[in-house]
Amino acid sequence: MNTDETLNQQLEDARQRLHDLYKQYGFGHACVLEQSMFLDELINQYNRMFQTKKLTQLI
């Protein structure tokens, strides 16, 4: 599994976990907010990786 596939799997797992936690605890619970921040960081990491690839292709 390459880096793209690993990150994509982490994103999917984090999204599913966030959904499950939201269903169990509701929006304002600390564990839901923490998981949301974790997912945000993975999304940021994905976007940085995509931007780097895009810039590399232009050179």
Secondary structure, DSSP 8 states (H G I E B T S, - for coil): --HHHHHHHHHHHHHHHHHHHHHHH-TT-HHHHHHHHHHHHHHHHHHHHHHHHHHHHH-
